[in-house]
Amino acid sequence: MTQVLPVILCGGSGTRLWPLSRSGFPKQFLVLSGDDSKKSLFQQAIERIHAIANADIKFGSTVIVTNEEHRFLALDQLRELKNIQATLLLEPSGRNTAPALTLAALFAVDADSDPILVVTPADQTIQNGPAFTKALQQAVSIASHGDIAILGITSTAPETGYGYIKAHSQGSSNVDGQYTVERFVEKPDAAKALKYLEEGGYFWNGGMFVLKASVWLAALKEFRPDILIATEKAWQAKALDTSGDAVFVRPGKEAFNVIPSESIDYAVIEKCPESQFPVKMVELNAGWNDLGAWDAVWQVGKQDQNGNVTSGDTLLTNSKNSLVHASSRLVSAVGVENLIIVETADAVLVADRANSQDVKNIVGQLEAQKREEKNFHRKVARPWGWYDSVDEGERFKVKRIQVKPGASLSLQMHHHRAEHWIVVKGVAEITNGDQVIMLTENQSTYIPQGQTHRLANPGKTPLEIIEVQSGSYLGEDDIVRFEDTYGRS
């Protein structure tokens, strides 16, 4: 029986998929692939790995490596999956994928085991599930003998956005679709990419690795001992949080933030061919896509007879080969071709499909201008539910707030604003100074400026309120928390 530990790398911000993907709600948590199940890319990644279980492959807990900021997004989406037990390793900052995988390997070793780590990014899509399952099972078989296995994507076009894997010209072994890796090739220019496609033997590197925890740690010690030593220090300073219905592990913040930032490929894998850590590749021909830009979303989407891919409330006429995504209102297009049109409640993107990679430049401008549209949607997810800023003007802001059953906001106060709360659905338990009151639909209360207060949902259905803020400053940072269920300061 082979013990397998799925490792889902759930970092990244997906800037090329703005305005739908933002740092506060990145692309891995979005439903983008047109999958009929309406599951996010993150959820699909978990289910794909678990589909390889059979009589010879046994699963333990799933390991999710994600940012501290996204822990409740990941947890909420995990709860929607059946029979998935997970441990969340929470990075205080992004240090790329090599430290992330090292955290997972150290977690495995701490459990006195040496499982095979099946490592995949959380933001990819696969169209042929059975083909993926077969390839991954082959990779697990390779790794069970102590080798490093990587999935190589069958190249179908001269792509310049991917790194390539050069398979040994003589193939490798007794199983079809398996090769010894000769070398790794950086992202090529258009001429080289075309040459690779014509020559054959070159595959796209999809960033999916299968290897034992001990093998990763040994290879890292050989090629990048600085990363290993630094990550071990952070791991030794870890804190374990089992207070809720999930297991959170936080490496030491100060030690983690000084770990060299490096990818799995650059730190180790690209150095392995011709070393004591040979890499074998399993060919994957399963409709893989990393959804790196809006053009890729169009490619994997369900196209109509005119080549258009639409989502939400849309109307198109005399338009071809375009992607139109409506989030909050009707979006119409007339006489357009090869366009990307993405609408959200607070931003609209219009781009030529051929230039969709350059959306990152818009995100760069948003960052330079310190605009909130880079980080958050108008509707913002919180561990207790969400809020939607529906209107704002001089000295006032109006929010719609939903609180999950049994959840509560922090006990808090504001220096610069007062708040009016109107219950529109459910039952609210409200702490207002030294009073605790219960309000139901159509009832309201007033929270004076500087008053300690809390909103909680004691019921079994979602609570919704309308909040009207008034004051001289209405920023989200005007919060002093006294108690918080979710460990926020």
C-alpha positions in Angstrom: 0.0 0.0 0.0 1.5 3.3 -1.1 0.9 6.3 1.3 0.1 9.5 -0.6 -0.1 13.0 0.8 -1.8 15.5 -1.6 -0.1 19.0 -1.5 -2.1 21.8 -2.9 -0.1 25.0 -3.5 -2.7 27.7 -3.1 -0.7 30.9 -3.4 -0.6 33.5 -6.1 -2.8 36.4 -6.9 -3.7 35.8 -10.6 -3.2 39.4 -11.7 -3.7 38.6 -15.4 -7.3 37.6 -14.5 -8.2 41.0 -13.0 -10.9 42.3 -12.4 -12.4 39.0 -11.4 -9.2 37.8 -9.6 -7.8 40.1 -7.0 -5.3 39.6 -4.2 -8.1 39.4 -1.6 -10.0 36.8 -3.7 -7.5 35.2 -6.2 -8.3 33.1 -9.2 -7.8 29.7 -7.5 -11.0 30.4 -5.5 -13.0 31.3 -8.6 -15.3 29.2 -10.8 -13.6 29.9 -14.2 -13.4 26.7 -16.2 -17.1 26.3 -17.2 -17.2 23.0 -15.2 -20.8 21.9 -14.7 -20.3 21.2 -11.1 -19.6 24.9 -10.4 -16.6 24.1 -8.3 -13.7 26.5 -8.0 -10.3 25.7 -9.5 -9.0 25.0 -5.9 -11.8 22.5 -5.3 -11.3 20.8 -8.7 -7.6 20.4 -7.9 -8.3 18.6 -4.7 -10.9 16.3 -6.2 -8.6 15.4 -9.2 -5.9 14.2 -6.9 -8.2 12.2 -4.7 -9.6 10.5 -7.8 -6.4 8.5 -8.1 -7.1 6.5 -4.9 -7.3 2.7 -5.5 -6.4 -0.5 -3.8 -2.7 0.3 -3.9 -2.9 4.1 -3.1 -4.0 5.3 0.3 -4.6 8.9 1.2 -4.0 10.6 4.5 -4.8 14.2 5.3 -4.6 16.8 2.4 -2.1 19.6 2.9 -3.1 23.1 1.7 -0.3 25.6 1.6 -1.8 29.0 1.4 -1.5 32.6 2.6 -2.7 33.6 6.1 -5.0 36.1 4.4 -6.8 33.4 2.5 -7.3 30.8 5.2 -11.0 31.2 5.6 -11.6 31.3 1.8 -9.9 27.9 1.6 -11.7 26.6 4.7 -15.1 27.6 3.4 -14.5 25.9 0.1 -13.1 22.8 1.7 -16.3 22.5 3.8 -18.2 22.2 0.5 -16.3 19.0 -0.4 -17.2 15.7 1.0 -14.9 13.5 3.1 -11.8 15.7 2.7 -9.7 16.2 5.8 -7.1 18.9 5.5 -4.4 20.7 7.3 -3.7 24.3 6.3 -0.1 25.5 6.4 -0.4 29.3 6.5 2.4 31.4 5.0 2.7 34.9 6.5 4.1 36.1 3.2 4.7 34.7 -0.3 8.1 33.1 -0.7 7.4 31.1 -3.9 6.9 27.4 -4.2 10.1 25.9 -2.9 9.6 27.0 0.7 5.9 26.0 0.4 6.8 22.4 -0.6 9.4 22.3 2.1 6.8 23.1 4.7 4.7 20.2 3.4 7.6 17.9 3.5 8.5 18.9 7.1 4.9 18.4 8.1 5.0 14.9 6.7 8.3 14.0 8.4 7.0 15.3 11.7 4.2 12.7 11.4 6.9 10.0 11.4 6.2 9.0 7.9 7.7 9.4 4.4 4.6 9.6 2.1 4.7 10.4 -1.6 3.9 14.0 -2.0 1.6 14.7 -5.0 2.2 18.4 -5.6 -0.1 20.5 -7.8 -1.0 24.2 -8.1 -4.5 25.1 -7.2 -5.3 27.1 -10.3 -5.3 24.7 -13.3 -8.0 23.0 -15.3 -8.1 19.5 -16.8 -10.7 18.5 -19.4 -10.0 14.7 -19.5 -10.2 13.5 -15.9 -9.6 9.8 -16.6 -6.4 10.6 -18.6 -5.1 12.8 -15.7 -5.9 10.0 -13.2 -4.0 7.4 -15.2 -0.9 9.7 -15.6 -0.8 10.6 -11.9 -1.1 7.0 -10.9 1.9 6.2 -13.1 3.8 9.1 -11.5 3.0 7.7 -8.0 4.4 4.3 -9.1 7.6 5.9 -10.2 8.0 7.9 -7.0 7.4 4.8 -4.9 10.8 3.6 -6.0 12.5 6.8 -4.8 12.6 8.7 -8.1 11.2 12.2 -8.8 8.3 12.2 -11.3 6.9 15.1 -13.2 4.0 15.5 -15.5 4.9 16.8 -18.9 2.0 18.3 -20.9 1.7 17.3 -24.5 2.5 20.5 -26.4 -0.1 21.4 -29.0 1.1 24.9 -30.0 4.3 27.0 -30.0 3.6 28.5 -26.6 6.0 31.1 -25.3 4.4 31.4 -21.8 5.5 28.0 -20.5 8.8 26.4 -19.5 9.6 23.2 -21.4 10.8 19.7 -20.5 13.1 18.0 -23.0 12.6 14.2 -22.8 15.6 11.9 -23.5 15.5 10.9 -27.2 15.7 7.2 -26.4 12.6 7.3 -24.1 13.1 5.6 -20.9 11.5 2.4 -19.8 8.9 -0.3 -19.9 5.8 1.8 -19.5 4.2 3.8 -22.3 4.3 7.5 -21.9 7.2 7.6 -19.4 10.5 9.3 -20.2 13.8 10.2 -18.6 14.1 14.0 -18.4 17.2 15.2 -20.3 16.9 18.9 -19.3 14.6 21.7 -18.6 14.3 24.7 -20.9 13.3 28.3 -20.0 10.3 30.0 -21.6 11.4 30.3 -25.3 10.8 33.0 -27.9 8.3 32.3 -30.7 11.0 30.9 -33.1 12.3 28.4 -30.5 8.9 27.4 -29.4 8.0 26.6 -33.0 11.2 24.6 -33.3 10.4 22.6 -30.2 7.0 21.7 -31.6 8.4 20.6 -34.9 11.2 18.6 -33.5 9.1 16.8 -30.9 10.3 15.5 -27.6 9.5 18.7 -25.8 6.7 19.0 -23.3 5.2 21.9 -21.3 6.1 22.0 -17.7 2.8 22.2 -15.7 4.4 22.5 -12.3 3.1 19.1 -11.0 5.6 17.0 -9.1 5.4 13.6 -7.4 8.1 12.5 -5.0 8.8 11.3 -1.5 9.1 13.8 1.3 12.6 12.5 2.1 13.7 12.8 -1.5 12.6 16.5 -1.7 14.4 17.3 1.5 17.6 15.5 0.4 17.6 17.2 -3.0 17.0 20.6 -1.4 19.9 19.9 1.0 22.1 19.2 -2.0 21.1 22.1 -4.2 19.7 24.8 -1.9 20.7 24.1 1.7 20.1 27.8 2.5 16.4 27.4 1.8 16.2 24.1 3.8 17.9 25.6 6.8 15.8 28.8 6.8 12.6 26.9 6.4 13.5 24.4 9.1 14.0 27.4 11.5 10.5 28.7 10.6 9.0 25.3 11.0 10.6 24.9 14.5 8.9 28.1 15.5 5.5 27.0 14.3 2.2 27.5 16.1 -0.6 25.0 15.9 -4.3 26.1 16.0 -6.9 23.5 16.4 -9.5 25.7 18.1 -12.1 25.4 15.3 -13.1 22.7 12.8 -9.8 22.9 10.9 -6.1 22.5 11.7 -4.0 25.6 11.0 -0.2 25.5 11.2 1.6 28.8 11.2 5.4 28.8 10.7 7.4 31.4 12.7 6.7 34.7 11.0 10.1 36.4 11.4 12.0 33.3 10.4 9.7 32.6 7.4 9.9 36.1 6.0 13.7 35.8 5.5 13.6 32.5 3.6 15.0 33.0 0.1 12.1 33.2 -2.4 12.5 30.5 -5.1 10.4 28.2 -7.2 10.5 24.4 -7.0 11.9 24.3 -10.5 14.7 26.8 -10.1 15.7 25.6 -6.6 15.9 21.9 -7.3 14.1 20.2 -10.2 16.0 21.8 -13.0 19.3 20.8 -11.4 18.3 17.2 -11.0 18.9 15.7 -14.5 22.4 14.0 -14.6 22.6 14.1 -10.8 21.9 11.5 -8.1 18.2 12.7 -8.3 17.1 11.7 -11.8 13.7 13.0 -12.9 11.3 10.8 -14.9 8.4 12.3 -16.8 4.9 11.0 -17.5 3.2 12.4 -20.5 -0.1 14.1 -19.8 -2.5 14.6 -22.7 -5.6 15.6 -20.9 -6.7 19.1 -22.0 -4.5 20.9 -19.4 -4.6 24.6 -19.0 -3.2 26.9 -16.3 -5.7 29.7 -17.1 -2.9 32.2 -17.0 -4.8 34.9 -18.8 -8.3 35.7 -20.1 -7.5 34.2 -23.5 -6.9 30.8 -21.8 -10.3 31.1 -20.1 -11.8 31.7 -23.5 -10.0 28.6 -24.9 -11.4 26.2 -22.3 -14.8 27.8 -22.2 -18.0 26.4 -23.9 -18.1 28.3 -27.2 -21.3 29.0 -29.1 -21.6 28.8 -32.9 -19.8 32.1 -33.3 -16.9 31.2 -31.0 -18.2 33.3 -28.1 -17.9 32.3 -24.5 -20.3 34.0 -22.2 -21.1 34.0 -18.4 -23.8 35.8 -16.5 -26.4 38.2 -18.0 -25.2 38.8 -21.5 -26.6 39.7 -24.9 -24.4 39.5 -28.1 -25.2 40.3 -31.7 -22.9 40.1 -34.7 -19.9 39.3 -32.5 -17.3 36.5 -32.8 -14.6 34.8 -30.9 -15.0 36.9 -27.7 -15.3 36.3 -24.0 -18.0 38.2 -22.2 -18.3 37.8 -18.4 -21.1 39.7 -16.5 -21.0 39.6 -12.7 -23.7 42.1 -11.6 -25.6 43.5 -14.5 -26.5 43.1 -18.2 -23.6 43.3 -20.5 -24.2 43.6 -24.2 -21.8 43.6 -27.2 -22.5 44.5 -30.8 -20.2 43.9 -33.7 -17.1 43.0 -31.7 -14.5 40.3 -32.5 -11.7 38.8 -30.5 -12.4 40.8 -27.4 -12.3 40.1 -23.6 -15.1 42.0 -21.7 -15.3 41.3 -18.0 -17.7 43.3 -15.8 -17.8 43.3 -12.0 -19.7 45.6 -9.6 -16.8 48.1 -9.4 -14.7 47.6 -12.6 -14.9 46.7 -16.3 -12.1 45.3 -18.4 -12.1 45.5 -22.2 -9.1 43.9 -23.9 -8.0 42.4 -27.2 -7.7 38.7 -26.7 -4.2 38.7 -28.2 -3.1 41.2 -25.5 -4.8 39.5 -22.5 -1.4 38.8 -20.8 -0.9 42.6 -20.5 -3.8 42.9 -18.0 -1.0 42.7 -15.4 0.1 46.2 -16.5 -3.3 47.6 -15.4 -2.9 45.9 -12.1 0.5 47.5 -11.8 -1.1 50.9 -12.4 -3.7 50.2 -9.7 -1.0 49.3 -7.3 1.0 52.4 -8.0 -2.1 54.5 -7.4 -2.9 52.6 -4.2 -6.4 51.8 -5.5 -8.5 49.3 -3.6 -9.8 47.7 -6.8 -6.4 45.9 -7.0 -7.1 44.0 -3.8 -10.8 43.7 -3.1 -14.1 43.4 -4.8 -17.0 45.6 -3.8 -18.3 42.4 -2.1 -15.6 41.3 0.4 -15.4 37.8 1.9 -14.8 37.6 5.7 -14.5 34.6 8.0 -18.0 35.4 9.5 -19.7 36.0 6.1 -19.4 39.0 3.7 -20.1 42.6 3.2 -21.0 44.5 0.1 -20.4 48.3 -0.1 -23.5 49.3 -2.1 -23.1 53.1 -1.9 -20.8 55.8 -0.7 -20.6 59.6 -0.6 -19.3 62.4 1.5 -19.4 61.4 5.2 -21.5 58.2 4.6 -21.3 54.6 3.4 -24.0 52.0 3.0 -23.2 48.3 3.3 -25.1 45.1 3.0 -23.8 42.5 5.5 -24.4 38.8 5.8 -23.4 36.8 8.9 -23.2 33.0 8.8 -25.3 31.0 11.2 -23.5 30.8 14.6 -20.9 33.4 13.5 -20.1 36.8 14.9 -18.0 39.8 14.1 -15.3 41.0 16.6 -16.1 43.0 19.7 -14.9 46.4 18.4 -15.2 50.2 18.3 -14.6 53.0 15.8 -13.1 56.4 16.5 -14.5 58.3 13.6 -17.9 56.9 12.7 -21.3 55.9 14.0 -23.4 53.1 12.5 -27.1 52.4 12.0 -28.1 48.8 11.6 -31.4 47.6 10.1 -32.1 43.8 10.1 -33.6 42.6 6.8 -33.3 38.9 7.3 -32.8 36.5 10.2 -32.1 37.3 13.9 -29.4 39.5 15.2 -27.7 39.5 18.6 -26.3 42.9 19.2 -23.9 44.0 21.9 -24.1 47.8 22.2 -22.0 49.1 25.0 -23.2 47.3 28.2 -26.5 46.2 26.6 -27.2 43.0 24.6 -30.4 43.1 22.5 -32.1 40.8 20.0 -33.4 42.2 16.8 -35.5 40.6 14.0 -36.6 41.6 10.5 -37.5 45.3 10.1 -36.0 46.3 13.5 -33.0 48.6 13.9 -30.5 50.1 16.3 -27.9 52.9 16.5 -24.2 52.4 17.4 -22.7 55.8 18.6 -19.2 56.8 17.6 -16.7 55.3 20.1 -19.2 52.7 21.4 -18.0 49.1 21.9 -20.2 46.8 19.9 -20.6 43.4 18.3 -22.9 41.8 15.7 -23.7 38.0 16.0 -26.0 35.5 14.4 -27.5 33.1 17.0 -29.8 31.6 14.5 -29.7 28.7 12.0 -30.2 30.8 8.9 -28.0 33.6 7.5 -28.4 37.0 9.0 -28.6 40.0 6.7 -28.5 43.7 7.8 -28.1 47.1 6.1 -25.4 49.2 7.7 -25.3 52.9 7.3 -22.1 54.5 8.4 -21.7 58.2 9.0 -18.7 60.2 10.1 -15.5 62.0 9.2 -13.5 58.8 8.2 -15.0 55.6 6.9 -12.0 53.5 6.1 -11.8 49.8 7.1 -8.8 50.4 9.2 -10.8 52.4 11.7 -11.4 49.3 13.8 -10.2 48.7 17.3 -10.8 45.0 18.1 -11.1 43.8 21.7 -12.1 40.2 21.1 -12.1 38.2 17.9 -13.0 34.6 17.3 -10.7 34.5 14.2 -7.5 35.7 15.8 -7.4 39.0 14.1 -5.8 42.0 15.7 
